[in-house]
Amino acid sequence: MKLYYTPNSPYARICRIVADAHGLTNDLELVRVPLRDTTSTLIPLSTMGRVPVLTDGDLVLSEGRHICAYLDEKAGVAPKVATYGDWPAVAREAEALAFLDAVTVWTRELRRSEDERSPFLLQVEEEQVVRMIAHFDNILKAPAGSPALTYENLCIAVAMSSLDFYELAANWRSGYPSLAAWVGAYEAMPIIQDSVPTAAAMNLFTR
Ligand SMILES: N[C@@H](CCC(=O)N[C@@H](CS)C(=O)NCC(=O)O)C(=O)O
């Protein structure tokens, strides 16, 4: 299997964490690719040119959630993605993914030069994200045992990590202690620490 990724993509990060948690790293070749490069090896695989993309023989998966479900199956473990039928879990996972999407749109807009940024978009994303942080603070508590590496929880954990990396929603820890304790449990895990975003790994094609 090959996973096409960029080091700071939160969606690809979730897949890397899941592969690691399942002991599949030796079965997974990581292929770092540039984004928005028409000559990239990614484009023939996935016309959208987004990461993550997972290939296994002829199979090409280009959605992080599907990649995680496939890795669950490969590892022979119970699905860590919500299964249709368990609708409350599906609803929670959708909310977590929508939060990650909002954080991603916000951070992408901030990677544009200042004169190109849309104040409207920045305001919309900030409002959504801050509202969701308050919501998660209401419903999440630090896990009693080892934090569950479900797709839902990883969406929230990596999204909060992206906010920290881009220094957004500053001081959220003091305003939202319950969420801070929940995130702290994930941050303490070596498997999470191994993939934190770094300035050195910023993709060259950032527009
Ligand atoms: N729905 C996709 C979203 C993937 C996505 O948006 N990836 C971003 C990187 S974080 C990307 O490749 N964007 C293409 C670009 O910025 O040109 C998933 O969950 O995997």
The ligand as an SDF file (V2000), in Angstrom:
LIG
                    3D

 20 19  0  0  0  0  0  0  0  0999 V2000
  -12.4960   15.3040    2.1810 N   0  0  0  0  0  0  0  0  0  0  0  0
  -11.0830   15.0540    2.0660 C   0  0  0  0  0  0  0  0  0  0  0  0
  -10.3480   16.3900    2.2420 C   0  0  0  0  0  0  0  0  0  0  0  0
   -8.8830   16.2960    1.8540 C   0  0  0  0  0  0  0  0  0  0  0  0
   -8.2680   17.6860    1.6890 C   0  0  0  0  0  0  0  0  0  0  0  0
   -8.9470   18.7170    1.6540 O   0  0  0  0  0  0  0  0  0  0  0  0
   -6.9330   17.7080    1.6040 N   0  0  0  0  0  0  0  0  0  0  0  0
   -6.2360   18.9580    1.4050 C   0  0  0  0  0  0  0  0  0  0  0  0
   -4.9490   19.0090    2.1990 C   0  0  0  0  0  0  0  0  0  0  0  0
   -5.2660   19.1670    3.9330 S   0  0  0  0  0  0  0  0  0  0  0  0
   -5.7960   19.0530   -0.0510 C   0  0  0  0  0  0  0  0  0  0  0  0
   -5.2240   18.1170   -0.5720 O   0  0  0  0  0  0  0  0  0  0  0  0
   -6.0680   20.1940   -0.7100 N   0  0  0  0  0  0  0  0  0  0  0  0
   -5.6780   20.3950   -2.0680 C   0  0  0  0  0  0  0  0  0  0  0  0
   -5.1260   21.7590   -2.2580 C   0  0  0  0  0  0  0  0  0  0  0  0
   -5.0070   22.5010   -1.2800 O   0  0  0  0  0  0  0  0  0  0  0  0
   -4.7810   22.0860   -3.4010 O   0  0  0  0  0  0  0  0  0  0  0  0
  -10.6410   14.0210    3.1250 C   0  0  0  0  0  0  0  0  0  0  0  0
  -11.3250   13.9240    4.1540 O   0  0  0  0  0  0  0  0  0  0  0  0
   -9.6830   13.2890    2.8870 O   0  0  0  0  0  0  0  0  0  0  0  0
  1  2  1  0
  2  3  1  0
  2 18  1  0
  3  4  1  0
  4  5  1  0
  5  6  2  0
  5  7  1  0
  7  8  1  0
  8  9  1  0
  8 11  1  0
  9 10  1  0
 11 12  2  0
 11 13  1  0
 13 14  1  0
 14 15  1  0
 15 16  2  0
 15 17  1  0
 18 19  2  0
 18 20  1  0
M  END
$$$$
